[in-house]
Structures are given as C-alpha cells and as structure tokens.
C-alpha cells in the first residue's frame, strides 16, 4: 500500500459528477486538481449499507474541505453508471458535490494498494494528498467499520498549519511549535 511520502500515482478514470442530463460524467486524472489539497476516499461497493453514510457525510463536509482549498474525490470499483444509478435512487446522495470515481479496471485501487485481498473491492481508505501530489496521511478501515469524516477535516487542518500539532489538537488551538517558541 502507498503510504506517507509517496506520490499519488498517475490515473485516468471516468467519474460521475452530476445528475443533470448531458453533464453526468467526466474524466478525472491525477492532474485535474493540481495545486490543491486532495481528500481521496474509497469505499467497497455502491448500493450497500455503511458506504452511503460515509459518502453523505463527506458531502455534508464538502464546504469545510473547500474552505481549506481541498477537493474531495470518492472512489470505488463500481462503474460510473452504477454511481449514477445510486445517486439517482438514494436520497442522501442525489446532491453530492464531489466526483465519484469509477475504477472498474482496479488500476487506481491496485496502484494505491487498497484492494481487499478476498473480496476484490476497495477497502475504506482515506488519503490526504498535498498540493504537490505527496501523500501526507493514510488511514484504512476494514469493510465493516465506517470512518470519521470530522477527523479527516481535523487532520487536514493540522497539516495545513505546517507546525507540530499535539494529540486531539483542533483548529484555533495553539500548536506545540508556538508553545515551544514561547518557552524558548
């Protein structure tokens, strides 16, 4: 699996971006959001139970990420057509503000190292990628447990300080870097 310090691999995938006729799909590459922070999160399968709770929560927090100059990209091994159908029929997903990447060939999931060995679907992985394309954070859950999207926002805030941040640090609190400077 790719980890902190690795570069986001090259990729080109179809994505569902809208329910508006004629504007449903686009192609997204590693360069589509050059110079931005990227929150890339993967889920196992569309039309399941835990996945929509996470996807909807990322949608609710999309403005928080945008305020931090970050874009959210969702990813699974389902097709763009399955993503579109799911968004059409699931009330919590209809107005998603971020692309749902369709990695049908498993190329991106394989490059990231996040395919479940037995099931052949994406693990619940979250990557925070800096504006230069370097992975700064990775977390992975097994298939049965959803992630905490507020913690992803908090972690992004900490990285964006470019300072030492202690456990449970929250945006607006003093960093260790500033405490050490005051003590010195």
C-alpha atoms as one frame of an Amber mdcrd trajectory, in Angstrom:
protein
   0.000   0.000   0.000   1.159   3.527  -0.728   1.938   5.487   2.386   3.024
   8.858   3.713   5.680  10.421   1.482   4.668   8.503  -1.656   3.338  10.348
  -4.691  -0.228   9.961  -5.846   0.053   7.591  -8.837  -0.922   8.579 -12.360
  -4.519   7.663 -13.157  -7.337   8.432 -15.548 -10.858   7.307 -14.638 -14.439
   8.145 -15.509 -16.366   9.904 -12.789 -19.978  10.667 -12.034 -20.226  14.376
 -11.303 -23.886  15.302 -11.796 -27.400  14.051 -12.326 -28.019  16.768 -14.939
 -28.661  15.267 -18.379 -25.619  15.601 -20.614 -23.330  16.599 -17.706 -23.321
  13.347 -15.733 -19.781  12.142 -16.447 -16.244  13.411 -16.904 -12.706  12.037
 -16.863 -10.537  12.784 -13.836  -6.761  12.385 -13.725  -4.052  12.939 -11.148
  -3.613  16.424 -12.659  -7.264  17.506 -12.571  -6.772  19.328  -9.278  -3.101
  20.280  -9.496  -2.074  22.691  -6.747  -4.969  21.696  -4.448  -5.124  19.518
  -1.387  -6.960  16.298  -2.272  -9.044  14.153   0.038  -9.318  10.807  -1.752
 -11.527   8.293  -0.017 -12.543   4.830  -1.165 -15.485   2.634  -0.297 -16.161
  -1.050  -1.112 -19.417  -1.086  -3.102 -22.335   1.045  -4.176 -25.841   0.082
  -3.011 -24.587  -1.087   0.388 -25.193  -0.013   3.978 -22.166   1.691   5.572
 -20.909   3.321   2.373 -23.742   5.836   1.894 -23.366   7.068   5.479 -19.718
   7.932   4.790 -20.313   9.364   1.323 -23.168  11.553   2.569 -21.008  12.794
   5.453 -18.185  13.734   3.066 -20.843  15.589   1.063 -22.008  17.470   4.174
 -18.403  18.419   4.985 -17.517  19.351   1.386 -17.739  23.091   2.145 -15.367
  22.621   5.099 -12.853  20.977   2.764 -13.392  23.651   0.108 -12.752  26.373
   2.697  -9.370  24.697   3.208  -8.504  24.700  -0.522  -9.116  20.952  -0.685
 -11.188  18.880  -3.091 -12.922  15.637  -2.205 -12.781  12.653  -4.552 -14.755
   9.489  -3.801 -13.632   6.172  -5.278 -14.912   2.645  -5.717 -14.557  -0.153
  -8.257 -18.144   0.326  -9.446 -18.816   1.868 -12.871 -19.812   5.476 -13.434
 -23.249   4.174 -14.457 -23.711   2.332 -11.161 -22.607   5.506  -9.315 -25.166
   7.482 -11.319 -27.953   4.999 -10.573 -27.097   5.004  -6.867 -27.091   8.806
  -6.721 -30.403   8.875  -8.581 -32.099   6.468  -6.169 -30.504   7.288  -2.796
 -31.885  10.495  -1.237 -28.671  11.234   0.701 -26.528  11.045  -2.465 -28.592
  12.979  -5.022 -26.847  16.327  -4.498 -23.281  15.123  -3.889 -20.877  17.994
  -4.529 -17.846  15.863  -5.410 -16.929  13.348  -8.141 -17.476   9.626  -7.652
 -14.528   7.946  -9.409 -15.182   4.676 -11.220 -12.144   2.386 -11.019 -13.675
  -0.552 -12.881 -10.308  -1.915 -14.018  -8.999  -1.665 -10.438  -5.927   0.178
 -11.730  -6.045   3.050  -9.219  -7.026   0.821  -6.285  -4.179  -1.553  -7.177
  -1.701   1.328  -7.526  -2.793   2.631  -4.116  -2.667  -0.903  -2.673  -6.182
  -0.757  -1.233  -7.945  -3.743  -2.806  -9.355  -6.202  -0.293  -7.483  -9.469
  -0.892 -10.511 -11.764  -0.789 -13.387  -9.521  -1.899 -11.569  -7.636  -4.692
 -13.182  -4.325  -3.688 -11.671  -1.154  -2.276 -11.012  -1.008   1.433 -12.304
   2.031   3.344  -9.148   4.024   2.692  -8.635   7.754   3.119  -5.690   9.672
   1.685  -4.803  13.313   2.289  -2.611  14.485  -0.585  -0.827  17.830  -0.517
  -0.770  20.327  -3.418   2.470  18.801  -4.760   0.876  15.336  -5.054   2.576
  13.851  -1.978   0.519  11.644   0.335   0.587  13.164   3.813  -1.930  10.894
   5.566  -3.385   7.417   5.058  -5.979   5.578   7.091  -7.655   2.299   6.221
 -10.588   0.543   7.841 -11.783  -2.983   7.262 -15.017  -3.369   5.328 -17.294
  -3.425   8.386 -16.416  -0.093  10.048 -17.006   3.426   8.715 -14.584   6.288
   9.152 -14.901   9.607  10.996 -15.061  12.444   8.435 -14.647  15.127  11.118
 -11.292  13.564  11.957 -10.250  13.908   8.293 -11.072  17.640   8.480  -9.129
  17.956  11.753  -6.136  16.140  10.293  -6.145  18.367   7.211  -6.258  21.435
   9.478  -3.225  20.146  11.352  -1.234  19.537   8.162  -2.081  22.981   6.877
  -0.533  24.650   9.938   2.845  23.231   8.872   3.615  23.097  12.590   3.782
  20.480  15.344   0.234  19.610  16.431  -0.442  17.514  19.553  -2.982  14.748
  20.028  -6.576  15.994  19.793  -5.433  19.408  18.525  -8.266  21.451  16.998
  -8.106  24.368  14.575  -7.660  27.608  16.506  -5.747  25.987  19.350  -2.108
  26.727  19.981   0.329  24.371  18.281   3.344  22.838  20.012   5.576  24.890
  17.702   4.140  28.108  19.156   4.292  26.785  22.746   7.942  25.833  22.277
   8.739  29.243  20.791   7.136  30.967  23.806   9.058  28.741  26.241  12.390
  29.316  24.499
